[in-house]
Amino acid sequence: MLGLLFSLIVMQRLAELILARSNKKWMLANGGVEYETGHYPLFIVLHTLFFLAIIYEWQVSTIHIEWIFPVALILFLCLQVIRVWCIVSLGRRWNTRIIVIPNDTLVSKGPYKYVKHPNYLTVLLELFIIPLMFHAYITAIIFPLLHLLVLAVRIPAEERALHGSSENYS
């Protein structure tokens, strides 16, 4: 069962990358401009290593706290609702890259009405919760911290792009 769950999570992430690529094409075709691309490979490396770390730790871990799985699974499913809410709220503007369509209004519906960067918060929580489902406790500590370091670059870059004070590095 855990193998199937892990596979579904990986497939979800791959499907999101396909959606992001489609949205990128649409945004660029509609006048969008991509900003500050230099840090993007950090996301790819971080998330790839995240899944590899889970696999490794899941295989070698001897610590299995059984009550954590059902709690983590419920939290994960709640986070998936928020994740989908973020994607649906942004529609064609949802992306893994920083792309801005000039003169487009910022989305302020859905979770964006309440939180400035709800998708980043959701991902941060997922990087803690997902490893717990697979008894990968070290991964659950290390990767949210690494993600915060990447977000320390990403969020200011996104803010500059959204508010017109960024250089176009694409």
SEZADO-127787 format. One line per field, with one value per residue: residue in three letters; chain; x, z, y of N, C-alpha, C, CB in turn. Coordinates in nm, 4 decimals. Glycine has a CB too. Example, Ala and Ser with C-alpha at 12.3 -4.5 7.8 and 13.67 -1.06 7.14 Angstrom:
rest: (ALA, SER)
kette: (A, A)
n.X: (1.3190, 1.2850)
n.Z: (0.7800, 0.7080)
n.Y: (-0.5690, -0.2250)
ca.X: (1.2300, 1.3670)
ca.Z: (0.7800, 0.7140)
ca.Y: (-0.4500, -0.1060)
c.X: (1.3200, 1.2900)
c.Z: (0.7800, 0.7870)
c.Y: (-0.3300, 0.0030)
cb.X: (1.1308, 1.4084)
cb.Z: (0.9046, 0.5725)
cb.Y: (-0.4473, -0.0598)
% end
This chain:
rest: (MET, LEU, GLY, LEU, LEU, PHE, SER, LEU, ILE, VAL, MET, GLN, ARG, LEU, ALA, GLU, LEU, ILE, LEU, ALA, ARG, SER, ASN, LYS, LYS, TRP, MET, LEU, ALA, ASN, GLY, GLY, VAL, GLU, TYR, GLU, THR, GLY, HIS, TYR, PRO, LEU, PHE, ILE, VAL, LEU, HIS, THR, LEU, PHE, PHE, LEU, ALA, ILE, ILE, TYR, GLU, TRP, GLN, VAL, SER, THR, ILE, HIS, ILE, GLU, TRP, ILE, PHE, PRO, VAL, ALA, LEU, ILE, LEU, PHE, LEU, CYS, LEU, GLN, VAL, ILE, ARG, VAL, TRP, CYS, ILE, VAL, SER, LEU, GLY, ARG, ARG, TRP, ASN, THR, ARG, ILE, ILE, VAL, ILE, PRO, ASN, ASP, THR, LEU, VAL, SER, LYS, GLY, PRO, TYR, LYS, TYR, VAL, LYS, HIS, PRO, ASN, TYR, LEU, THR, VAL, LEU, LEU, GLU, LEU, PHE, ILE, ILE, PRO, LEU, MET, PHE, HIS, ALA, TYR, ILE, THR, ALA, ILE, ILE, PHE, PRO, LEU, LEU, HIS, LEU, LEU, VAL, LEU, ALA, VAL, ARG, ILE, PRO, ALA, GLU, GLU, ARG, ALA, LEU, HIS, GLY, SER, SER, GLU, ASN, TYR, SER)
kette: (A, A, A, A, A, A, A, A, A, A, A, A, A, A, A, A, A, A, A, A, A, A, A, A, A, A, A, A, A, A, A, A, A, A, A, A, A, A, A, A, A, A, A, A, A, A, A, A, A, A, A, A, A, A, A, A, A, A, A, A, A, A, A, A, A, A, A, A, A, A, A, A, A, A, A, A, A, A, A, A, A, A, A, A, A, A, A, A, A, A, A, A, A, A, A, A, A, A, A, A, A, A, A, A, A, A, A, A, A, A, A, A, A, A, A, A, A, A, A, A, A, A, A, A, A, A, A, A, A, A, A, A, A, A, A, A, A, A, A, A, A, A, A, A, A, A, A, A, A, A, A, A, A, A, A, A, A, A, A, A, A, A, A, A, A, A, A, A, A, A)
n.X: (0.0824, 0.1936, 0.3851, 0.2276, 0.0992, 0.3213, 0.4021, 0.1771, 0.1950, 0.4358, 0.3619, 0.1594, 0.3092, 0.4654, 0.2633, 0.1812, 0.4049, 0.3834, 0.1430, 0.2307, 0.4189, 0.2509, 0.0949, 0.2965, 0.3638, 0.1203, 0.1076, 0.3385, 0.2711, 0.0696, 0.1839, 0.3316, 0.6169, 0.9130, 1.0816, 1.3834, 1.5265, 1.7407, 1.7483, 1.5758, 1.6652, 1.7421, 1.5035, 1.4297, 1.6405, 1.6184, 1.3577, 1.3801, 1.5870, 1.4533, 1.2499, 1.4139, 1.5533, 1.3461, 1.2822, 1.5258, 1.5553, 1.3181, 1.3605, 1.5803, 1.5244, 1.4676, 1.2993, 0.9707, 0.6970, 0.3925, 0.1401, 0.1757, 0.1423, -0.1477, -0.2300, -0.0564, -0.1326, -0.3979, -0.3510, -0.1943, -0.3835, -0.5578, -0.3851, -0.3645, -0.6101, -0.5877, -0.3707, -0.4789, -0.6781, -0.5231, -0.4056, -0.6328, -0.7402, -0.5490, -0.5592, -0.4787, -0.2556, -0.1112, 0.2008, 0.5289, 0.7312, 0.8488, 0.6458, 0.5107, 0.2322, 0.2255, 0.0462, -0.1599, -0.3965, -0.3309, -0.4026, -0.6530, -0.8243, -0.9725, -0.7401, -0.5528, -0.6727, -0.6526, -0.3934, -0.0643, 0.1255, 0.0127, 0.0600, 0.3340, 0.3501, 0.1927, 0.3469, 0.5762, 0.4741, 0.3994, 0.6506, 0.7285, 0.5233, 0.4805, 0.7212, 0.6850, 0.4803, 0.6131, 0.7924, 1.0260, 1.1968, 1.4225, 1.4421, 1.2069, 1.2788, 1.5069, 1.4456, 1.2255, 1.3623, 1.5674, 1.4042, 1.3020, 1.5297, 1.5563, 1.3185, 1.3750, 1.5108, 1.3385, 1.0789, 1.1273, 1.2195, 0.9930, 0.8169, 0.9450, 0.9141, 0.6322, 0.5680, 0.6946, 0.9687, 1.1847, 1.4640, 1.4635, 1.5641, 1.5495)
n.Z: (0.0000, 0.0801, -0.1173, -0.3438, -0.2697, -0.2549, -0.5242, -0.6431, -0.5398, -0.6554, -0.9266, -0.9283, -0.8874, -1.1197, -1.3105, -1.2436, -1.3226, -1.5982, -1.6386, -1.5546, -1.7548, -1.9780, -1.8980, -1.8874, -2.1604, -2.2520, -2.1035, -2.1939, -2.4627, -2.4358, -2.3807, -2.1490, -1.9304, -1.8334, -1.5255, -1.3333, -1.3403, -1.2445, -0.9927, -1.0240, -1.0936, -0.8398, -0.7126, -0.8630, -0.8090, -0.5269, -0.4893, -0.6281, -0.4857, -0.2457, -0.2859, -0.3423, -0.1019, 0.0708, -0.0286, 0.0230, 0.3069, 0.3945, 0.3257, 0.4869, 0.7468, 1.0840, 1.2690, 1.3394, 1.3929, 1.4477, 1.4797, 1.3559, 1.0774, 1.0034, 1.0975, 0.9620, 0.6990, 0.6886, 0.7313, 0.5047, 0.2996, 0.3511, 0.2905, 0.0191, -0.0737, -0.0311, -0.1996, -0.4558, -0.4548, -0.4643, -0.7206, -0.8884, -0.8296, -0.9359, -1.1968, -1.5396, -1.4795, -1.2877, -1.1993, -1.1938, -1.2294, -1.2389, -1.3916, -1.5438, -1.6656, -1.8217, -1.6976, -1.6043, -1.3560, -1.0117, -0.8744, -0.6399, -0.5208, -0.3784, -0.1836, -0.1962, -0.1217, 0.1467, 0.2271, 0.1364, -0.0127, -0.0539, -0.1806, -0.1482, 0.1273, 0.1603, 0.0228, 0.1830, 0.4222, 0.3234, 0.2698, 0.5175, 0.6128, 0.4200, 0.4287, 0.6861, 0.6563, 0.5477, 0.7335, 0.7323, 0.9027, 0.9360, 0.6863, 0.6993, 0.8644, 0.7530, 0.4806, 0.4797, 0.5979, 0.4106, 0.1998, 0.2985, 0.2790, -0.0008, -0.0568, 0.0566, -0.1407, -0.3572, -0.2959, -0.2554, -0.5188, -0.6697, -0.5686, -0.6559, -0.9329, -0.9586, -0.8783, -1.0502, -1.0242, -1.1065, -1.2797, -1.6008, -1.6407, -1.8184)
n.Y: (-0.1200, 0.1269, 0.1619, 0.2017, 0.4406, 0.6134, 0.6063, 0.7245, 0.9845, 1.0726, 1.0533, 1.2465, 1.4786, 1.4791, 1.5064, 1.7620, 1.9059, 1.8755, 2.0134, 2.2660, 2.3212, 2.3392, 2.5580, 2.7487, 2.7755, 2.8824, 3.1223, 3.2592, 3.2831, 3.4625, 3.7032, 3.6859, 3.7140, 3.5618, 3.5575, 3.5865, 3.3214, 3.1794, 3.0465, 2.8361, 2.5673, 2.4799, 2.4113, 2.1859, 2.0081, 1.9936, 1.8806, 1.6407, 1.5115, 1.4978, 1.3010, 1.0826, 1.0640, 0.9938, 0.7373, 0.6039, 0.6333, 0.5179, 0.2547, 0.1822, 0.2566, 0.1740, 0.2567, 0.2739, 0.4414, 0.3657, 0.5006, 0.7401, 0.7263, 0.7175, 0.9700, 1.1446, 1.0830, 1.1782, 1.4513, 1.4992, 1.4522, 1.6651, 1.8747, 1.8295, 1.9103, 2.1851, 2.2346, 2.1748, 2.3673, 2.5998, 2.5697, 2.5629, 2.8135, 2.9897, 2.9103, 2.9177, 3.0602, 2.9353, 2.8069, 2.6586, 2.8215, 3.1651, 3.3658, 3.6424, 3.8116, 4.1095, 4.3919, 4.2381, 4.1537, 4.0780, 3.7597, 3.7260, 3.5543, 3.2557, 3.0669, 3.2660, 3.4921, 3.4970, 3.4268, 3.5156, 3.3589, 3.0842, 2.8357, 2.7882, 2.7619, 2.5346, 2.3408, 2.3453, 2.2381, 1.9872, 1.8798, 1.8138, 1.6447, 1.4324, 1.2641, 1.1585, 0.9745, 0.7650, 0.6855, 0.8292, 1.0036, 1.1702, 1.2890, 1.4332, 1.6371, 1.7624, 1.8416, 2.0317, 2.2455, 2.2943, 2.3706, 2.6101, 2.7662, 2.7840, 2.9131, 3.1568, 3.2824, 3.2560, 3.3726, 3.6569, 3.7071, 3.6483, 3.8396, 4.0747, 4.0416, 4.0378, 4.2911, 4.4561, 4.5266, 4.3812, 4.2395, 4.0976, 3.7788, 3.5717)
ca.X: (0.0000, 0.2796, 0.4478, 0.1271, 0.0829, 0.4406, 0.3936, 0.0727, 0.2466, 0.5332, 0.2868, 0.0921, 0.4093, 0.5007, 0.1482, 0.1845, 0.5090, 0.3250, 0.0490, 0.3090, 0.4769, 0.1407, 0.0614, 0.4073, 0.3445, 0.0047, 0.1419, 0.4333, 0.1966, -0.0188, 0.2637, 0.4010, 0.7617, 0.9695, 1.1777, 1.4758, 1.5260, 1.8639, 1.7292, 1.4802, 1.7246, 1.7448, 1.3768, 1.4344, 1.7335, 1.5610, 1.2442, 1.4296, 1.6564, 1.3497, 1.1895, 1.5196, 1.5796, 1.2357, 1.3016, 1.6398, 1.5276, 1.2071, 1.4177, 1.6791, 1.4787, 1.4187, 1.2052, 0.8368, 0.5979, 0.2746, 0.0286, 0.2050, 0.0924, -0.2844, -0.2367, 0.0114, -0.2145, -0.5111, -0.2950, -0.1543, -0.5044, -0.6032, -0.2936, -0.3944, -0.7252, -0.5347, -0.2867, -0.5693, -0.7433, -0.4246, -0.3913, -0.7580, -0.7564, -0.4619, -0.5954, -0.3676, -0.1408, -0.0364, 0.3235, 0.6429, 0.8273, 0.7989, 0.6053, 0.4127, 0.1714, 0.2174, -0.0846, -0.2575, -0.4203, -0.2923, -0.5132, -0.6817, -0.9373, -0.9309, -0.6521, -0.4759, -0.7487, -0.6198, -0.2497, 0.0058, 0.1882, -0.0390, 0.1191, 0.4650, 0.3225, 0.1450, 0.4621, 0.6596, 0.4099, 0.4095, 0.7877, 0.7348, 0.4214, 0.4987, 0.8185, 0.6331, 0.3993, 0.7050, 0.8874, 1.1514, 1.1945, 1.5329, 1.3992, 1.1020, 1.3420, 1.6046, 1.3963, 1.1562, 1.4626, 1.6282, 1.3023, 1.2978, 1.6445, 1.5239, 1.2121, 1.4356, 1.5482, 1.2238, 0.9698, 1.1644, 1.2248, 0.8553, 0.7625, 1.0014, 0.8511, 0.4912, 0.5532, 0.7623, 1.1014, 1.2801, 1.5281, 1.4251, 1.6832, 1.5283)
ca.Z: (0.0000, 0.0851, -0.2484, -0.4322, -0.2275, -0.2976, -0.6703, -0.6747, -0.5088, -0.7597, -1.0507, -0.9134, -0.9081, -1.2620, -1.3808, -1.2189, -1.4084, -1.7327, -1.6346, -1.5483, -1.8873, -2.0625, -1.8546, -1.9283, -2.3031, -2.2646, -2.0501, -2.2852, -2.5838, -2.4025, -2.3404, -2.0225, -1.9271, -1.7252, -1.4455, -1.2343, -1.3593, -1.1931, -0.8775, -1.0551, -1.0793, -0.6987, -0.6850, -0.9261, -0.7303, -0.3939, -0.4912, -0.6706, -0.3700, -0.1453, -0.3102, -0.3278, 0.0418, 0.1288, -0.0677, 0.0967, 0.4506, 0.4096, 0.3149, 0.5910, 0.8794, 1.1747, 1.3601, 1.2802, 1.4903, 1.3692, 1.4849, 1.2741, 0.9401, 0.9783, 1.1224, 0.8493, 0.5791, 0.6956, 0.7082, 0.3642, 0.2182, 0.3695, 0.2134, -0.1231, -0.1014, -0.0412, -0.3203, -0.5711, -0.4434, -0.5161, -0.8656, -0.9522, -0.8113, -1.0311, -1.3320, -1.6362, -1.4266, -1.1936, -1.2615, -1.1054, -1.2649, -1.2172, -1.5195, -1.5202, -1.7831, -1.7908, -1.6805, -1.5529, -1.2134, -0.9245, -0.8294, -0.4970, -0.4837, -0.3207, -0.0672, -0.2150, -0.0539, 0.2889, 0.2481, 0.0203, -0.0902, 0.0053, -0.2411, -0.0857, 0.2622, 0.1440, -0.0124, 0.3029, 0.5122, 0.2596, 0.2845, 0.6524, 0.6315, 0.3323, 0.4820, 0.8049, 0.6140, 0.5076, 0.8447, 0.6921, 0.9991, 0.9096, 0.5670, 0.7439, 0.9306, 0.6662, 0.3562, 0.4999, 0.6239, 0.2811, 0.1225, 0.3488, 0.2205, -0.1406, -0.0547, 0.0907, -0.2700, -0.4479, -0.2643, -0.2961, -0.6658, -0.7177, -0.5313, -0.7487, -1.0645, -0.9518, -0.8537, -1.1558, -0.9933, -1.1307, -1.4098, -1.6724, -1.6572, -1.9045)
ca.Y: (0.0000, 0.2448, 0.1765, 0.2616, 0.5792, 0.6857, 0.6182, 0.8225, 1.1178, 1.1056, 1.0771, 1.3753, 1.5836, 1.4791, 1.5641, 1.9055, 1.9622, 1.8814, 2.1257, 2.3896, 2.3444, 2.3853, 2.6933, 2.8356, 2.8043, 2.9714, 3.2539, 3.3239, 3.3171, 3.5743, 3.8186, 3.6639, 3.7263, 3.4816, 3.6328, 3.5313, 3.1762, 3.1199, 2.9587, 2.7278, 2.4329, 2.4401, 2.3430, 2.0548, 1.9261, 1.9732, 1.7885, 1.5097, 1.4538, 1.4711, 1.1705, 0.9814, 1.0508, 0.9162, 0.5965, 0.5489, 0.6246, 0.4240, 0.1199, 0.1507, 0.2957, 0.0689, 0.3219, 0.2831, 0.4861, 0.3275, 0.5945, 0.8583, 0.7140, 0.7661, 1.1145, 1.2097, 1.0637, 1.2718, 1.5851, 1.5042, 1.4673, 1.8031, 1.9592, 1.8125, 1.9967, 2.3214, 2.2366, 2.1840, 2.4981, 2.6965, 2.5509, 2.6043, 2.9581, 3.0591, 2.8691, 2.9108, 3.1341, 2.8514, 2.7622, 2.6357, 2.9266, 3.3013, 3.4234, 3.7487, 3.8732, 4.2533, 4.4555, 4.1426, 4.1770, 3.9681, 3.6757, 3.7476, 3.4690, 3.1281, 3.0838, 3.3892, 3.5964, 3.4906, 3.4062, 3.5696, 3.2515, 2.9600, 2.7170, 2.7645, 2.7123, 2.3969, 2.2568, 2.3358, 2.1410, 1.8555, 1.8296, 1.7584, 1.5407, 1.3156, 1.1676, 1.0914, 0.8599, 0.6583, 0.6686, 0.8950, 1.1133, 1.2632, 1.3627, 1.5251, 1.7516, 1.8288, 1.9025, 2.1602, 2.3487, 2.3271, 2.4415, 2.7479, 2.8368, 2.8142, 3.0141, 3.2855, 3.3400, 3.2526, 3.4657, 3.7933, 3.7143, 3.6533, 3.9707, 4.1738, 4.0234, 4.0748, 4.4338, 4.5295, 4.5791, 4.2741, 4.2287, 3.9760, 3.6966, 3.4552)
c.X: (0.0867, 0.3481, 0.3534, 0.1076, 0.2013, 0.4372, 0.2901, 0.1205, 0.3460, 0.4612, 0.2121, 0.1896, 0.4505, 0.3872, 0.1442, 0.2932, 0.4604, 0.2264, 0.1241, 0.3710, 0.3702, 0.1030, 0.1709, 0.3916, 0.2308, 0.0401, 0.2374, 0.3643, 0.1033, 0.0578, 0.3380, 0.5515, 0.8117, 1.0811, 1.2632, 1.4778, 1.6427, 1.8462, 1.6391, 1.5421, 1.7343, 1.6169, 1.3789, 1.5231, 1.6734, 1.4507, 1.2842, 1.4987, 1.5586, 1.2910, 1.2923, 1.5522, 1.4697, 1.2542, 1.4133, 1.6057, 1.4163, 1.2610, 1.5090, 1.6312, 1.4289, 1.3196, 1.0725, 0.7378, 0.4627, 0.1622, 0.0518, 0.1438, -0.0508, -0.2998, -0.1741, -0.0702, -0.3321, -0.4627, -0.2545, -0.2765, -0.5630, -0.5161, -0.3199, -0.5142, -0.6772, -0.4504, -0.3743, -0.6405, -0.6517, -0.4170, -0.5163, -0.7763, -0.6706, -0.4948, -0.4730, -0.2425, -0.0613, 0.0866, 0.4287, 0.7522, 0.7658, 0.7731, 0.4937, 0.3626, 0.1543, 0.0730, -0.1945, -0.2757, -0.3779, -0.4171, -0.5316, -0.8052, -0.8825, -0.8410, -0.5682, -0.5462, -0.7053, -0.4700, -0.1783, 0.0649, 0.1409, 0.0231, 0.2535, 0.4483, 0.2777, 0.2613, 0.5535, 0.6030, 0.4152, 0.5488, 0.8131, 0.6436, 0.4479, 0.6032, 0.7679, 0.5505, 0.4869, 0.8145, 1.0253, 1.1664, 1.3069, 1.4992, 1.2955, 1.1583, 1.4268, 1.5395, 1.3075, 1.2548, 1.5331, 1.5312, 1.2914, 1.4140, 1.6169, 1.4142, 1.2654, 1.4850, 1.4242, 1.1186, 1.0087, 1.1715, 1.0845, 0.7915, 0.8156, 0.9332, 0.7059, 0.4714, 0.6419, 0.9009, 1.2103, 1.3435, 1.4822, 1.5515, 1.6596, 1.6024)
c.Z: (0.0000, -0.0490, -0.3479, -0.3984, -0.2739, -0.4491, -0.7114, -0.6486, -0.6162, -0.8913, -1.0454, -0.9428, -1.0554, -1.3455, -1.3616, -1.3027, -1.5531, -1.7415, -1.6336, -1.6837, -1.9841, -2.0275, -1.8937, -2.0747, -2.3229, -2.2188, -2.1431, -2.4142, -2.5618, -2.3434, -2.2090, -2.0377, -1.8080, -1.6575, -1.3587, -1.2334, -1.2909, -1.0784, -0.9077, -1.0451, -0.9339, -0.6592, -0.7403, -0.8452, -0.5935, -0.3958, -0.5390, -0.5541, -0.2581, -0.1641, -0.2982, -0.1807, 0.1105, 0.0971, 0.0149, 0.2442, 0.4807, 0.4087, 0.4326, 0.7322, 0.9595, 1.2750, 1.2875, 1.3905, 1.4203, 1.3697, 1.3970, 1.1349, 0.9238, 0.9998, 1.0047, 0.7210, 0.5765, 0.6697, 0.5625, 0.2749, 0.2316, 0.2898, 0.0634, -0.1640, -0.1190, -0.1677, -0.4453, -0.5714, -0.4973, -0.6686, -0.9387, -0.9425, -0.9091, -1.1758, -1.4210, -1.5858, -1.3242, -1.2647, -1.1566, -1.1311, -1.2338, -1.3541, -1.4910, -1.6550, -1.7492, -1.7893, -1.6383, -1.4038, -1.1335, -0.8832, -0.6796, -0.4550, -0.4271, -0.2010, -0.0752, -0.1537, 0.0930, 0.3191, 0.1211, -0.0698, -0.0378, -0.0532, -0.1758, 0.0565, 0.2571, 0.1139, 0.1086, 0.3998, 0.4552, 0.2770, 0.4251, 0.6656, 0.5475, 0.3873, 0.6054, 0.7688, 0.5824, 0.6122, 0.8097, 0.7758, 0.9784, 0.7879, 0.6056, 0.8134, 0.8317, 0.5504, 0.3757, 0.5266, 0.4947, 0.1942, 0.1678, 0.2927, 0.0752, -0.1469, -0.0186, -0.0345, -0.3565, -0.4192, -0.2957, -0.4483, -0.7233, -0.6861, -0.6249, -0.8852, -1.0629, -0.9373, -0.9441, -1.1243, -1.0159, -1.2686, -1.4732, -1.7015, -1.7472, -2.0339)
c.Y: (0.1262, 0.2694, 0.2424, 0.4090, 0.6642, 0.7089, 0.7221, 0.9651, 1.1614, 1.1350, 1.2103, 1.4884, 1.5923, 1.5390, 1.7160, 1.9734, 1.9736, 1.9979, 2.2587, 2.4229, 2.3968, 2.5295, 2.7925, 2.8738, 2.9033, 3.1128, 3.3282, 3.3665, 3.4359, 3.6929, 3.8028, 3.6733, 3.6448, 3.5597, 3.5413, 3.3785, 3.1055, 3.0231, 2.8378, 2.5885, 2.3864, 2.3667, 2.2005, 1.9609, 1.8931, 1.8685, 1.6489, 1.4403, 1.4193, 1.3316, 1.0578, 0.9581, 0.9703, 0.7685, 0.5339, 0.5290, 0.5250, 0.2802, 0.0844, 0.1814, 0.1756, 0.1266, 0.3397, 0.3173, 0.4746, 0.4302, 0.7169, 0.8472, 0.7644, 0.9164, 1.1894, 1.1971, 1.1615, 1.4149, 1.6030, 1.5249, 1.6079, 1.8991, 1.9462, 1.8958, 2.1409, 2.3362, 2.2547, 2.3188, 2.6078, 2.6901, 2.6006, 2.7560, 3.0376, 3.0236, 2.8585, 2.9825, 3.0525, 2.7966, 2.7345, 2.7385, 3.0632, 3.3627, 3.5232, 3.7983, 4.0211, 4.3028, 4.3594, 4.1696, 4.0544, 3.8905, 3.6972, 3.6689, 3.3385, 3.1513, 3.2110, 3.5091, 3.6073, 3.4862, 3.4498, 3.4611, 3.1151, 2.8335, 2.6846, 2.7112, 2.5660, 2.3028, 2.2391, 2.2324, 1.9998, 1.7954, 1.7763, 1.6357, 1.4158, 1.2179, 1.0926, 0.9686, 0.7385, 0.6353, 0.7238, 1.0227, 1.2151, 1.3503, 1.4676, 1.6478, 1.8311, 1.9038, 2.0249, 2.2744, 2.3913, 2.4073, 2.5875, 2.8295, 2.8756, 2.9215, 3.1524, 3.3571, 3.3577, 3.3601, 3.6104, 3.8093, 3.7255, 3.7884, 4.0800, 4.1645, 4.0703, 4.2251, 4.5190, 4.5823, 4.4742, 4.2879, 4.0973, 3.8967, 3.5774, 3.4693)
cb.X: (-0.0937, 0.3843, 0.4925, -0.0070, 0.0680, 0.5684, 0.3591, -0.0537, 0.3134, 0.6350, 0.1874, 0.0331, 0.5331, 0.5325, 0.0163, 0.2076, 0.6363, 0.2542, -0.0425, 0.4188, 0.5402, 0.0180, 0.0392, 0.5438, 0.3160, -0.1143, 0.2043, 0.5504, 0.1164, -0.1260, 0.1769, 0.3641, 0.8067, 1.0222, 1.1052, 1.4393, 1.5284, 1.9544, 1.6706, 1.4240, 1.8632, 1.7642, 1.2587, 1.4855, 1.8689, 1.5067, 1.1339, 1.5266, 1.7631, 1.2381, 1.1246, 1.6469, 1.5919, 1.0988, 1.3342, 1.7618, 1.4903, 1.1018, 1.4956, 1.8055, 1.3687, 1.5363, 1.2605, 0.7965, 0.6265, 0.2215, 0.0045, 0.3559, 0.0999, -0.3817, -0.1643, 0.1510, -0.2661, -0.5817, -0.1738, -0.0799, -0.6092, -0.6017, -0.1477, -0.4197, -0.8310, -0.4506, -0.2028, -0.6728, -0.7814, -0.2848, -0.3656, -0.8779, -0.7211, -0.3164, -0.6951, -0.4105, -0.1879, -0.1251, 0.3737, 0.6981, 0.8679, 0.9011, 0.5587, 0.4745, 0.0326, 0.2984, -0.1247, -0.2120, -0.5694, -0.2160, -0.4872, -0.7020, -1.0311, -0.8592, -0.5605, -0.4513, -0.9003, -0.6846, -0.2165, 0.1156, 0.3438, -0.1878, 0.1365, 0.5485, 0.2145, 0.0399, 0.5409, 0.6708, 0.2643, 0.3756, 0.8885, 0.6954, 0.2846, 0.5399, 0.9473, 0.5490, 0.3148, 0.7684, 0.8991, 1.1524, 1.2029, 1.6663, 1.3413, 1.0065, 1.4286, 1.7020, 1.3207, 1.0570, 1.5657, 1.6713, 1.1657, 1.3017, 1.7711, 1.4786, 1.1034, 1.5514, 1.6522, 1.1593, 0.9304, 1.2987, 1.2965, 0.7728, 0.7982, 1.1544, 0.8579, 0.4245, 0.5844, 0.6799, 1.1058, 1.2120, 1.6849, 1.3474, 1.7319, 1.3812)
cb.Z: (0.1212, 0.1952, -0.3012, -0.4212, -0.0748, -0.2575, -0.7330, -0.5927, -0.3691, -0.7783, -1.0761, -0.7716, -0.8202, -1.3100, -1.3306, -1.0700, -1.4019, -1.7681, -1.5109, -1.4420, -1.9424, -2.0470, -1.7030, -1.9048, -2.3814, -2.1829, -1.9110, -2.3169, -2.6313, -2.3044, -2.3313, -1.9655, -1.9172, -1.7782, -1.3582, -1.0968, -1.5060, -1.1504, -0.7630, -1.1949, -1.1412, -0.6091, -0.7454, -1.0709, -0.7130, -0.3392, -0.5802, -0.7904, -0.3180, -0.1532, -0.4485, -0.4040, 0.1072, 0.0757, -0.2191, 0.0828, 0.5056, 0.2961, 0.1854, 0.5650, 0.8681, 1.2491, 1.4105, 1.2085, 1.5415, 1.4198, 1.6277, 1.2628, 0.8959, 1.0678, 1.2559, 0.8287, 0.5723, 0.8344, 0.7996, 0.3244, 0.2585, 0.5187, 0.2446, -0.1554, 0.0132, 0.0838, -0.3312, -0.5691, -0.2960, -0.4552, -0.8989, -0.8874, -0.6683, -1.0022, -1.3923, -1.7698, -1.3632, -1.1380, -1.3612, -1.1241, -1.4159, -1.1334, -1.6214, -1.4367, -1.8220, -1.8927, -1.8077, -1.5789, -1.1869, -0.7999, -0.8620, -0.4672, -0.6064, -0.4250, -0.0536, -0.3631, -0.0636, 0.3486, 0.2836, 0.0659, -0.0829, -0.0125, -0.3925, -0.0840, 0.3310, 0.0316, -0.1305, 0.3720, 0.5384, 0.1108, 0.2518, 0.7558, 0.5974, 0.1920, 0.5166, 0.8870, 0.4912, 0.3725, 0.8827, 0.5364, 1.1383, 0.8861, 0.4600, 0.8368, 1.0491, 0.6116, 0.2786, 0.6168, 0.7261, 0.2076, 0.1362, 0.5030, 0.2286, -0.2156, 0.0440, 0.1894, -0.3422, -0.4410, -0.1162, -0.2346, -0.7244, -0.6556, -0.3844, -0.7639, -1.1074, -0.8365, -0.7097, -1.1944, -0.8490, -1.1171, -1.3973, -1.8046, -1.5240, -1.9320)
cb.Y: (-0.0001, 0.2293, 0.0406, 0.1861, 0.5874, 0.6081, 0.4827, 0.7940, 1.1197, 0.9900, 0.9622, 1.3904, 1.5575, 1.3355, 1.5002, 1.9331, 1.8759, 1.7475, 2.1153, 2.3777, 2.2142, 2.2924, 2.6964, 2.7661, 2.6749, 2.9173, 3.2402, 3.2296, 3.1968, 3.5284, 3.9363, 3.5293, 3.8770, 3.3459, 3.7338, 3.5819, 3.1446, 3.2261, 3.0379, 2.7472, 2.4314, 2.5629, 2.4218, 2.0660, 1.9992, 2.1044, 1.8437, 1.5236, 1.5509, 1.5769, 1.1675, 1.0243, 1.1894, 0.9661, 0.5850, 0.6410, 0.7618, 0.4442, 0.1075, 0.2265, 0.4000, 0.0019, 0.4595, 0.1497, 0.6348, 0.1984, 0.6381, 0.8785, 0.5699, 0.6930, 1.1517, 1.1492, 0.9189, 1.2626, 1.6094, 1.3749, 1.3627, 1.8414, 1.9223, 1.6657, 1.9874, 2.3568, 2.1051, 2.0686, 2.5275, 2.6696, 2.4016, 2.5318, 2.9973, 3.0259, 2.9667, 2.9713, 3.2641, 2.7350, 2.8648, 2.4938, 2.9171, 3.3885, 3.3123, 3.8662, 3.8045, 4.3342, 4.5224, 3.9942, 4.2102, 4.0203, 3.5245, 3.8983, 3.4421, 3.0417, 2.9637, 3.4140, 3.5675, 3.3710, 3.2559, 3.6621, 3.2621, 2.9540, 2.7370, 2.8945, 2.7991, 2.3890, 2.3186, 2.4731, 2.1808, 1.8661, 1.9402, 1.8653, 1.5961, 1.3613, 1.2390, 1.1879, 0.8970, 0.6916, 0.5205, 0.9281, 1.0576, 1.1855, 1.2662, 1.4539, 1.7045, 1.7271, 1.8008, 2.1491, 2.2981, 2.1984, 2.3710, 2.7493, 2.7493, 2.6853, 2.9736, 3.2658, 3.2508, 3.1176, 3.4531, 3.8309, 3.5904, 3.5400, 4.0042, 4.1533, 3.8757, 4.0035, 4.4639, 4.6404, 4.6284, 4.1381, 4.2350, 4.0090, 3.6496, 3.4345)
% end
